[in-house]
Amino acid sequence: MPVTPEYVSSIIESERPDGIMLGYGGQTALNCGVKIAEADVLQKYGVKVLGTQIPGIQKTEDRQLFKDSMSECGVPVLKSKTVNTFEDAKKAAEELGYPVIIRVAYTLGGRGGGVAHNEIELHEIVERGLNASLVHQVLIEEYIGHWKQIEYEVMQDYEGNNVIVCNMENVLSMRVHTGDNIVVAPSQTIDNREYHMLRSAALRGTKHVGIIGECNIQFALDVSSDRYVAIEINPRLSRSSALASKATGYPLAYMSAKIGLGHTLPDLVNRITKTTTACFEPSLDYVVIKHPRWDFTKFERANRRLGPTMKSVGEVMAVGRTFEESLQKSIRMLDIGNDGLVLNRNDAKDYEIEEIEDHLLNAEDNVLYYVAAALKKGISVEKIQKLSFVDPWFIEKIKNIVDVESNLKQKPLDKTLMRKAKHLGFSDKQIGRAIQKEDLEVRKIRKDMGVLPVIKQIDTLAAEWPAKTNYLYMTYGGLDNDITVSADQRGIVVLGAGPYRIGSSVEFDWGTVNMVWGLQQNGESNVVVVNCNPETVSTDYDICSRLYFEELTLERILDITDVENPKGVVTSVGGQTANNLTPKLAKSGIKLFGTSAEDVDRAEDRSKFSAVLDKLHIKQPQWQAFSSFSEAKSFAIKVGYPVLVRPSYVLSGAAMKVVWSQEELSKYVGEATTLSPDHPVVITKFMLNSLEVDVDGVSDGKNVFIGALVEHIDAAGVHSGDAMMVIPPWRLSNKQIETITDYATRIAKSFNIKGPFNLQFLIHHDQVYVIELNIRASRSMPFVSKLIKTNLITLAAQAVLGKELPKVAPDKWKKTTIHGIKMPQFSFMQLDGADIVLGVEMQSTGEAACFGDSFYDALAKGLISVGYNLPKTGTALITIGGAENKEKLLQTMATLKHLGFKILATEHTAEFLTEKQIGEVQIVHKISEPDRKPNISDLLYERKINFIINIPSTSTLEKYVGMLYDEYQIRRKAIELGIPVLTTTELAESFVKTLEWMTHNETTKKALEPYDPI
């Protein structure tokens, strides 16, 4: 159900709990808790807040109360002023002097904030921030982008005992939000006096506001003057908390929950040493780096510049014995195609000094690569520091990497140089590029030299106490292994999914953890997990027998299998990252549990996959593999534009494009082939006005269990990860359902699938076509599993072990009495300039699933869950491109009018609606015509529009061929002001019908039912 005051209040009314914890669900849960407390819901039902109390939350989240609280306990803060209007913001900025930073109260990830250098920018950011704030409040603050950014994780119990769990430093200084910053633990560039000065302030400030449990406090430090200020306190578990917990091995969430229940720090035992208590502060004998992952390439017009608003979609954590080792490991973990800071596949470009300096001054996601480029050009450390605000210590460490790169290229590779390179985090691939050898050749040379990584434990106390931990990492900064794996400890290695990114999120973590549990339930007592994402459950060390917080690269997995000598490896639950390792591991002689590498390759290679479908006489859209532009051009002319460019081995539509012209074809063919150089690229006829259907299932090689048919509400052309999805299907005929089920069963058997799989189908003119097969867990499997009350990964665990699937009722999804809706969650506000029109490239950063007694019951809850308001009355702005779309939505507009909504429309849409006698329609004028009134811009800022229906004439055509700037301006401005924009006919129609349904119905509020026993 949605985490909103209305729904949580109803749950409290029915469940009557004794207590409630607000600090574990991020900003959403915190804001919801404050709201229900202010509405006296907790008092009415006698519910006690466990952990930090409501006044403590308010003192940290309300910008003025925070400022006052810090002043009361002697913790300095920046000059600032809390405001609720633009006029007051303007006065504050004039008093402080530009530039100023705008921070928004009760928000997450710097949402809505920014840095203003003048009044025009101030107006833009303040209006956006006020609308994003729970309490319509922003803070105007002096800007100190060049100061250091230091964080402390604090634990405190009801008796006032408190400890610092972790201290962290942000490499890119205060000018970049900590969520987008490269963070190192422990801090590397502050001295002992500075550390204790800030430590004392952290304990003093958090105690004064009344923190109970865990929190994060952030400081800015000016090392030139010793001046420091507190920036904010997060009175909840946060991204930084997850990082601190995994970096130290101190289970913050667990300990915080225990403290919330009344335990004290001296009473709680350190779960790693088993002998010390929780009030011992962790010590680290290693360096941890958190590196964000960005996906800017997915977004048209997105501004890549980093600042006070978080734009990253995920992160990784690397552990090593040197900063250089951890940094280069973290880059590999990102899975963006780079093997480290230098010696990458695309390193050939020689940058001009002016370009380098500009990128240092205006930091983007690739800023550290430009630091390395600057050093290669001979730019001094001092000048790099002045331009980038990166501390000289970090620059010197990057210089060490650059120097070793030079040595690798110019000197013979002896054992000393090999060990030095590995000590600084160079991979076998990087070394191979320097000496013109393949990575596996380098691996053999290295092993022959005796240069091997060792296994070290993360033990919380830097080996000062004996550790009983299975929490491990590998490094070249040691001589001996901390553990040995005996023959009776041989187990199965399960590969995780790496960082969250667009297309791979918590769904694959769910798959990884459930596979571990499933294997354990089937008698495999030793299950090993490899993953590198600190935000996941799979990287909790108590989930499995041994946890390696490590890279998901071939080199590192082979290093681990050398030590573990496992029975085999499972690659089918870690998304495309793990799946892509399947053929390489098989080629290296590693046994794989589940579907064979040959069969996975037949599915992933689109040419081979299509050939199998031809043999099965199963329809597919017309396609052709090509390796030259002339071949592609001939095929496109033959089938007619549009066509879809599809490379092999990709995730979430990477480099997948709808192409509408020969000119575009030339551009996108190049993008696709650089992504997958070793596999053919396929172009397919793109079928407009089609439906898409997903099938999630499990097979043991003979028996096939279909979890569900999942229908996309949006038409084909919107990526499956961005589409609204429904179970059971609401538009499919019985014949189409039977055909899809038959195709899925035959395909699963033909590919000898042993484990989970996902199939995607297209329905065009009542004919069923197959799009693709993924022989792995999918994004929709948790959704399907919870709706049909059957855990597909539990079944898959049996299948990968070679066991026959248990007897589960076939077509279970058909017999369910509930409806399920999966809704995408987007983060367009965070990405300056990004357009929200959807296409075949996935852009959503999360999702929500809701169940209901009817389609609209589930859809209403789904819409609310991802942030839509469902107004009963109000004003809608309508702007629809193309005659076909206008006709398609005519009934929807009539329904809106019948519901009593006022309709505003742009000129051509208004003419159409008037001609169709829809009723009164008011014409409004474009944002680019500010002198013509009434103007859309004014109406948006004045909050006189409740939602917008903005349908491009052809979304993909408009997006990739001459996007209409006026339409883009409407969409962008609305998103920044928090006004819902509906950009597909299907979403618009569903939204309006939901509003109609809500006039006579209420949504259900029922608990999720547990899985059926298998």
N, C-alpha and C positions, 0 to 999 in steps of 0.2 A: 504494500500500500504506500501511497505518497507520504513522505516525512514532512507533513504540514501540521499546523496547530489543530485544524479541524479533525484530521484523521487520528492523530496521536491522542487528542482529547477523547475521542470515541473509544479508542482502545483502552485508555485508562478507566473510562466509565464501565466498560464491560469486564476488564481483567482485574481491576482494583488492586494494583501492585502496592507493595509496602514502600518501595524506593524506585528511583530513576537515576540513571547515569547519563550525563549530557556530553561528556568529553571524548566520546569514541566514534562519533559519526561526522567528524569534521565541522565546518562552519554551518552546514545545513542543520545538523542536530542541535548545535549550540543556539542558533537563532530560534529554532523551533521551541527549545526548552525555555528560553527567555520569554517568548510570546505566551506560552501556556501558563507560565508562572505569573506574568503580568495580568493575565485573564482570570487569575485565582483558581485555575483548574486544579493545581496541585494541592492547594489549601482545602478546596472543596472535598477532595477525595482522600485527604490525609496522606499524600504521597511525599516522602522525604527525598530531597536531592542528596545523592551520595557523591562525595568528592567536593570539588570547588562549588561553593554556594552561589546563588544568583547574584548577590551583591558583588562577589569577587569577579564573576564573569562580566558584570556591567562595568566594573572599574577597569577592566582590561580592554573591553571592546568599544566602549564609549570614549572617543578621543579626548574629550575635555576631562572626564573623570580620571582617565589614565594619567593625563598630564598633572592633574592636581594630586593624585595619589603618589606619584614619583617625587614630586616636590616635597610632600609631607615626610617622606622617609629619607630625604637627602640624596636621591638619585637624580642627577641632572637630566633635563630634556631639552630639545631644541626650541628655539623661538618659534612660536606657532600661534594660530588662532583657529578655533572651531567655528564653523559657519553653517548656516542653513539656506542661504540664498547667494546668488551670483554677486549681487551688489556688495554684500558683506565680504565675499571672497576677494572682490576687486580691491576693496579698501585694505584688506589684510595683506595682499600681495604688494600693494604700493608701499605699505609700512615696512615690510620685510625686504623688499627689493627683489627683482627678478634675477635668476630663475628661482621658482618655488616648486616644491613638490606637493601634489595633492594626494592625500591618503583618505580612503573611504571607510567609514565606520561599519562594523559588522559585515565584512566581506572576506572573500578567500582569494589568495593569489594576487593581491594588489588589484583586484577586479575594479574597473572603472577609474582607477587613479592614473597619474602620469606626471610628467615634468612640464611646466609651462614657462616659456621664455618671454612671453608677451601676453597682452590682454586677449588677443584673438584665441591663442591656445588655451588660456585660462578659461575662457567662456566655454569652449568645447569640452574640456575635461571636467569642469565643475558641474555643468548640466548633466553630463553622463554619470558622474560620480554620485550626485544627489539622487538620481533615479535608481542607481544600483544599491544604495544604502538602505538597510532595514529601517533606520531611524531618520533618513533624509538629512544626513550630516556628513560633512567632509572637513578635513583638517588641512589648512594652508600652512606649510612649514618651510623653513629655510632649507635650501638644497646643499647637500654636502657629499656629492657624488664621489669625490676623491678620497674620502675617509675610508678606513678599514671597516669591514663588516664582520663582527664577531658574535657568535651565538653560544648560549649555554642551555643545556637541558637540566632541569631542576626537578628533584623529587622531594616532596614534603608530606609529612603525616599530620594527623589531627593534634598531636602533642608538640608540634613545632620542630621535630627532628627533620633536618634537610641535608641533601647531598647534591653535588654536581655530578651528573652521570656522564656527560660528554661536553667537551668544548670544541667548537668548530670555527673555521675561518673561511670566508668567501674570497676566492682568488680574484674575482673581478670587481672587488670593492663595493661601496655603497651604491654605485650608479646602476647596478643590476640587481633585480629582485632575487632573493635567496633561492627561489624555486627555479630560476634560470641561471643561477650562478654555479660555478664549479667549486665545490665545497671540500675542504680538507680537514680531517680530524686525526690527531689533535692539531690545534693551531701551530703554525710553523714560524711565524715572523713576529710574534709579540714576546717580550721578555718576561721573566718571572714576576717582576713587580707589576707590569701591566696585566698579566694573567690574574694575579690575586686581587688587584684593584677591581677588575671587572667581576671576578668571582664573588667578592664581598658584596658588590652592588646587586648582583643577580640574586643572592640569598636574601638580601635586605628588601629588595623590591618585591620579590614573589611572596615573601612572608607578610609584607604589609598589606597586599591586596587580598590575602587569604587563600592562596592556592592550596588545595588538598589533592594530592596525587601528583600528576606530572604536568609540566609546562615547558615552554620554550621562551626564552627572553633574548632579544636581539639588541646589540649595542653597535654604535658607531664610534670609532676611535681615531682621533687625529694624533698620530705619533709625533708630529712636529711640535705639538704643544702639550701633550698629555691630556688634552680635553677629551672627555667621553660623554656620550648621552645614551639614554635608553630610547629605543625606537618603538618597540612594542612587546607585549607579552601575549602569547597564545595560550589560553587556559584550557588546553585540550591536547589530545594526541594529534600530531600533525605530520607532514612529510618529513620534517626535521626529526621528529620523534622516532619515526620508523628507521631513518638513517642512523640516529644515535643508538637505537636499540640493536640494530644489526652490526654497527661498527664496534660496539663494546661487548656484545653478548649479554648485556643487561636487559632482561625482558620488561621493558617499560610498561606496556599495556597490562601485562599480568600483575606486576607489582603495584601499578596504579589502581587496578581494580581491587586488589587486596587492601590497599590503604583506604579506598572508598568504603570498604566494608568494616573499617575500624581497626585494622592491624597497624602496628607501628614498624618502622624500618628496622629497629634492632631485633624484632621478633621474626622477621622474614629471612629465610636462608637463601644465599646466593645459589642459583640453580645450576651453575657451572662448576664451582669449586666444591659445593655440597658441605663446606665447612665454615666459610665466612658468612657474615650476614649482609643484608641488603644496604646497610649504611656504610659499607666499604665503597669508596669511590673507585671506579674502574681505572686501570692504568693500561696504556697501549704500548706494545713494543713493535708496532708496525704502523704503516701510514695508510689511511683510508681516504679514497677520493670518491665523491659523488659527482657524476657527470650527467647533466640533463640530456634528454633526447628531444629534438625538435622535428617537426614534419612540415616545414614551410612550403616545400615543393608541391604539396597537395592543394595549396590555396592560391587561386588567382588573386593578384594585386596585394597579397599580404606583405606587410612591412617586416623585414627580418631583424630590424634593429632592436637590441635588447635594452631594457629600461626597468622602471619600477613596476610594470605589469607583467605577470608571469605568462609566458607563451609556450613553454615546453609541455609535452604530452606524456612524458615518462622520464625515468632516470635509471642509472645503474650505479652499483657500488663496487669499487675495486680495492683489493687489499694487497699490499706488497711491503717490502722492507725499505724501499726508497720512494721518494716522490715521483721520480721518473718512471719507475716500474709501474706504480699504481696508475699514473696518468695514461701511459700507453695501453695498459690493460683496459682501462675504462673506455678508451676510444674504440677498441675492438669489440667490447661488450655492447656498444650502441647499435651494432649491426647496420651500419650505414655504408658499408663498402670500404671503409678505411681500416688499415692494419696497424695504425699507430699515428703519431704526430708527423712523422716523415716517412719517406720511402713507400708511398702509396701508389696505387695503379694510375692515378690521374695527377701525378706530381710534375708533369712536364712543363707546365706553364711558368714563364719567367715574368714576375710582376715588376712593374715600374715602382720606383721608390715613392712617388706621389700617391699611387694607388694603395700601397702598403700603409703609408702614414694615415691616409683617410680612413682605412678600415680599423686602424688602431684607435683613432680618435672617436669613430662612430662604431662601437662594438656591435658585431652581429654574432650569430651562432658559431662562426668559424674564426673567431678572433685569435685563438691560440695558434692556429696555423699561420696567421699573419705575423704573430710574434716570432715564430720560427723563420718565416720568410724574411723578416726584418734583420734578424741575426745573420742570416746567410748573405744579406746585402751589405753587411758591415755597419748597420745602424747601431749606435751605442746603447748599452743597457739603460743608461740615464735617460736618453731620449725616448726609448720605448716606454719606460716607466712614466715619463711626463705625458705622453700621448694616451697611454692605455690605462693609467692608474693601477697597473699590476705591480706588486711589490718587486723590487730588484732580486730578492731571493728566489722567487718563482722564475723570473726571467733567466737567472743564472742556471737554474735546474734545466730549463728548456734548452739553454745553450749547451749543456752537457750532452743532451740528445743529439743536437745538431752536430756537435764535434765528433761524436761516435759515428754518425752517418757518414761524415767525411772520411773518417778512418776506414770504415768498411769499404768504401769505394776506392780508396787509394793504397791501402796496405794489405799484405797477405793475411788471410784469416787463420791466425793461430789460436791456440787454446786461450791465451790471455785475452785477446780481442773478443773471442767468442763469449767468454765468461763476462767480460765487461759489458758487451752488448746485451746479453740476457739479463744482467744485473740492472740495467737501465730500461728493461721492459721491451726490448726488440723481439719481435716474433720471428719464427723461421721464414715466413713469407717476406718480411722486410729485409732480412739478411740475404735471402735469395735474390731479391731484386738488385741489391747492391753488388752481388758477385755473379749475376746472371745464371742462377741455378734455381730449380724448382724447390718448393718448400720441403717436400719429402726427402730430397737429396740433402738439403741442409740438416734436416732432422737426423739422418744417418751419420753425417759428418760429426754433428754435435754429440750424439750418443757414443760414437767411437772415441771421441775426445774425453768422454766421461763428464760432460757438462750436462747435469740433470737437475730438474727442479726438486725441491723437497716439500714435504707436507708439514704445515704448521697449524697449531691450534689457536683459535680465538678464545682466550681463557679469562678475560676481564681483568686479570691482575698481573699481566706481563711476566708470567712464570714465577712470581714471587711465592705463590702457593701451588700445591699440586692441583691439577685440573682434571676433572672427569667429564670431558666434553667431546662430542662428535662434530663440532663446528670447526670446519677446516678451510684452509686456502693453500695455494701452491706458490712458491717463490724461489728465485735464484739467490736470495739473500740469506742463505743458511747452509749448514753442512750436514745436518742429520734430520731424518723424519721424526716428527713428534709421535706418530703412531705407526704401527705395522698391521697389515691385514692378514690374518691367519687363514688357512684353507677352509676352516669351518665358518668363517665370516664372509665367504664369497657370496655375493648377492646379485641383484639386478639393478642396473643404473637407469634412472628415469631422467630424461633431459627436460628442463623447464623451457620457458618461452622467452627469457631475457626481458628487456625493458618493455614497459607499456609503450605502445605507439599506435598510430591510427591503423586499425585492423587487427591488433593483438593486445588485448587488455586482460582484465581479471578473469574472463571466461577460460583462458588457457591455464591460468593459475588454478582455477577450480578443477580443470581436467587433470593437471599434474598431481594435485593433492589427492583427488579421488582415485587416480591410478595407483598411487602409493598405498592408499588404504585398501584398495581392491586386491592388490598383490599380496598384502599382508593377510587379508582375510582368506586368501587361497593358499596359505601355507608358506609364503616367502617371507621369512622373518628378517632377512637382511636386504633392505631396499635403500639404495643410495640416490640422492638427488643432486643434480648440478644445475645451478641457476645463479643469476647475478643481480636480481631486482630486489632492493630492500623493502619495497612496498608490498611484497607478496607473502602469503601464508606458506608457500612451498619453501621459502627461505627461513622459516622458523625451525630451529635445529631439533626441536622435539617431535617433528613430524615423521622423521625417517631415522634409519640406523646411522647414516653418516651424511652430512651436508657439506658439499664443496661449494663455497661462494666463489664461483669461477666463471671464466669466459666459456661461451658456447661456440668455440672454434674447434676445428678438427685437431689442431696441435694440442690444445689443452685436454680435450676429451681422450685423445690417445695417451697423453701423460697420465691421466687418471686411470685409464684402463690398464696401463702398465703396472700401476701399483695395486689396483683393486682385483685384477684378473677376474672380472665379473663373469657370471653365467651368460650375460648378454645385456643389451641396451634397448630401452623403449624410446622411440623417437616420435610416436604418433600423438602425443598430447601436448607438445610444446609449440604448437602453431607451425608456421612455415619455417621459422628459424631452425627448429629441431628437425623438421621434415627434410630440409635441404641437406642435412648431414647424412641422411640415410645412405645414399649411394657411396659416399666417400668412406664412411665407416665400414660398409660391407667390403669395399675394395681393399681396405686395410686389414681385413680378416677378422673384424669384430662381429660376433653373432648378434643378430637383431631379433628381438621378440616382436611378433606381429607379422604384418604383411611383408613379403620379401622386397628387397631393394629393387629387383628387376620389375616387379609389378608396380611399385611406387613410381618408378621412372616412366613406365608406360602410361601412367595417369598424368604425371606432371609435364611430360613432353607432349605438347599439344598435337604435334603431327602423329605421334604414335597412338595417342588417345583417340584421335579422329579415325584412324585406320581400324581400330578395334570396333568402334561404333558402326563403321561401314560393314564389317563382317557380321555384326549382330542385326543388321538391317534396322538400326535405330536412327531416326532422323536427327540431323544437326544443321545449324545454319551453314550456308555455303562458306567454305574456307579454302585457304591455300597457304602453304608455307613458302616463305620467300627469303632470299638473301641479297637481293638487289632491288634498287628502286624501279628499274624497268619492269621487272616481274610484278611488283606490287601495283604499279600504275596500270598494267594490262588487265590485271584481275579486277581492280576497282572500276575500270571502265566497263568491263564485262558485266559485273553484277549491279553496278550503279551505286553512286554515293547515297547515303552515308555507309561507311565501313568502320569496323572496330579493329584497332591494332592491339594485338594481345601477345606479349612475350611469354616464354616458359618460366616456370619456377618464380612466381611472384606472389606477394601478399597484398591484399586490400587494393587491388587494381593498380599497382605500381606501374607507371608508364603505359597504362591501358587508356586508350583515347578513342573517342568517336571522331572520325575524320570526314569532313564535308567537301573537301576539294583537293585537287592535285597538289597545290602549294602546301596545304597542311600535311598531306601524306609525306612529302619530302622531309618536313620538319620532324614529325613524330616517329617515322621509321628510324631515324638516327637515335632518338631518345630510347626507344625500346631495345635496339640492338646493343647499345652500350650497357644496358642493364643485365642482359643475359647473353654474353658473347659466345658461350659454348653451346647454346641451344638455339634451334630455329625459332623465328618469329612468325606468327600466324596472323593473317588478316581475315576477318569474317564479315559477311554481310550483316549490317546492323538492321534489325527489324523494329520499325517504329510501331507504336500502338500495340504492344504485346504485354502479357502478364509474366511474372516470374514466380517460381515455386522452388523452395528448398526441401530436400529430404535429408533428415539425419537418421542414421541407422548404425547397426553393429552386425558383423558377420563373423562366423567361425570358419569360413571357407566352404561350408556346405549349407548351413542354416543362416538365413538372413532375417534380422528383426528390424522392421521399420519403426522408428520412434514416432515420427509424425511427418505429415506434409504441412509445410509452413508457407502460407501464401503471402506474397508482398502486396501490400495495399497500393503502394506507388507503382506506376507503370515501369516497364523495362526501360533502362537508361539511367535509373537511379541505382547506385551500387547497393548490393544486398546489405552491407553494413550501415547504410544511411536510410534504408527503406523501413517504413512501418510494416510489421509482420503480424500475422494472425493465425491462430490455431483454434478451431478447425478452419479450413479454407471457406471463404464465404461466397466465391463466385465460380468455383469449379464444378463441372458436371460430373456425374458418377462415372461416365465413360473416361473422362480425362483423369480422374483419380485412379481408376483401374489401370489405365495405360502407364501412368507415372509409377505406380506400385510395381507393375510388371517390369518396366524398364530398369527400375532401381534394383530389383532382385536379380535380374539377369546380368546387369553390369557388375554387381558385387561378386557374383559367382565367377564371372569371366576374368576378373582381376584377382581372384583368389584372396579376397580381403579377409584378414584375420585381425579384427579390431574395429575401431570406429571409422566411419566414413560420412562424407557429405556430398550430395549431388545437387546440382542446380539445373533447373528446367526452364524452358521458355514456351509459352503458349501463344501462338500466332494464327489467327483465322481458324481457331478450334483445333489446330494441329500441335502436337507435343514435340518439342525439340530438346535435346540435351546440350547444355552449355559446357559444364565442366564437372570433374570428379576430384574431390580432395580426400585422399586416403589418410585421414587424420581427424582428430577432434575439431569441431567447428565452433564459431562464436555462438551459434544458437543452441548448442547441446545443453547447457545448463537450463535454458528456457524450456526446451522440450522435456527434459528430464523432470523438472519440477511440475510441469503441467500434467504429464501422464503418470506421475508418481512412480517412475521407474528410472533409476540411475543408469544412464547409458554407459558411463565409464566403468561402473561396477561390472556390467556385462562384458565390456571390452577387456577388462583385466583377465577374465576367464579365457576370452578368445585369444589374447596375445600369448597366453601360457599353453595354447594348443588344446584347451579343453572345449568340449561341446557346450554351446549356449544352453542354459536351463530353459525349461518350458515356460515361456511367458505368453500370455494371451495375445494372439496376433491382432493387428488393427486396434490396439488398445486406445489409440488416440481418437478413433471414431466413436468410441463408447463414452468418452468423457462428457460430463454434463456442464462443464464450464468453458468459458472462452478465455484465451490468453492473447494479450497484445504486447509486442516488444517495440519500444519507442527509442529512436536514436536521441542522444544528447550531444549538442554542439557547443563549441566554445568560441563562436565567431567574435564576441565582444572583446576577447583577449587579444585577438589578432588584428591589429590595426590595418585597415584597408581591405581585409578579406571579403570577398563576395560570398553570399550565402546560397546562390543558385547551385543545386545539386546536379551531379553527373555520374559518370562511371568511375571516377576517382573517389575513393572513400574519404570523408571529411569529419565524420562524427568522432568524438573523443570518449564516448561512453554510451550507456543505454540504461533503460529501465524496463522492467516487465511487470505487468499487472494482470490479475485474473478477475473475472466477473461472471455473473449469471447470464449476461448477454454480451453481444458484441460491443454495444455502446456503453454498457456498464464498465467493461474492461478498458475501452478506449478513453473514456472520461478520466479514469484514474491514471492511465498512461500519460495523457496530455498534461495533467496536473503535476505528475511526478517529474517531468522534464522541464517544468517552469512555465507552462501556458496557464494564463488565467482564462476561466470560462465565464465571461460576463453574461448576465441575464438581459441587460439592455446596454445601449451605448452607440458608438459610431464606428463604422467600418470604412476604410479607404480601399476602393477597388480599382485595379489597373490591370487589364487582361490583354495580352498580345495575341493577334491572330483570330480570324473569324471562327475557326473550329473550336478553339478554347472558349470563346465567348458563348457559343451555342451550347457547349458542354456544361457550362456553369450557369446557364440561364435559370434553371430550376433552383439552384443553390441561392442565387440572388433573390429570387422570389420568396424563398423560405426565410432569408434574412429579413426581408421587408415585412413579412407576415409576423415575425417575432418582435417587430417594433424597433429594429435597428435603423438608425439614420445612415444613409449611404452617400459617401463622397466618392467621386470618380474623376479620373483624368478625362481629357476632352473626348477622345474616340470611344472609350468605354462608356462614358455618359451618353453619347449619341446613340450607341447600340441599346443601352438599357431603356432610354426614353422611347426609342422606336418600338421596343417590345412592350411598352406600357407597363413597366415594372413598378411605377409609382414615382414619387419625387426623388430626384437625384441631383445633388449639388456638385457643380463642376469646381475642381480645385486645380491650381497651377503648379508647374514644375519647380523644383528646388532651384534650378538654374535660371529661373525667371523671378528673382526676389521682389521685383517691383509690381508684379501682377498678384492681386489678392482675390480671394483667400489663397494663401500659399501653403503648400504641404509642409515646408520647413517650420513655419510659424505654428501650424496645428500640432506638429510633433512635439516641439518644445513646450507648448502650452498644455500638453497631455490631453488633447481633445480628440484623439484617435485611440480606440481600444485595440484594434488589430488591423492588419493589412493583408489583403489578398493581391499578390503581385505575381502574375503568371507571364513569363516571357513567351514570345510567340513559339519558339522552339528552344527549350532551355539550353541544350547543348550547342545549337547553332548560334544562339546569342552569346553564349559563354565563350566560344572559341573563334567566332568570326564576327568581329566588330560589335562587341557588347555595347548596348545602349547605355550611355553614361548616366542619363537622367534616371533610368530605372535603377541602376546600381546605387545612385545617390540616395534614393528613397529607402532601399533595402538596408544600406549601410547605416544611415542615420537612425532608422527605426531600431536596429539591433543595438546600437550604442545607447539608446534611450530605454531599452528594455521593453520595446513594443513588439508583440509577436508578428512575424511575417510568414505567410503561407505561400509557398512558391510552386506547388504542384496542384493540378486540378484535383487529384485524389485526396490530398491533405485538406484542401479548402472544402471539398464536399463533405469529408468525414468530420471536420471541425464543426461545420454549420449544423450537420445532422446531430452531432453530439449536443450542441447548444439546444436544439429542438427537443431532444430526448430528455435533457436535464429540466425542462420546464414542467414535466409531468412525472419524473422519476428521481429517486435518490440512489447514489452508488452504494453497493454493498460493502460491508466491512467485516471480512472473515479472515481467520488465520489460515496460513498455508498448511496444507495437510502433509504429513510425512510420507517418505517413499514406502511403497508396498514391499513386503519381504520377497526376496528372490530365492 
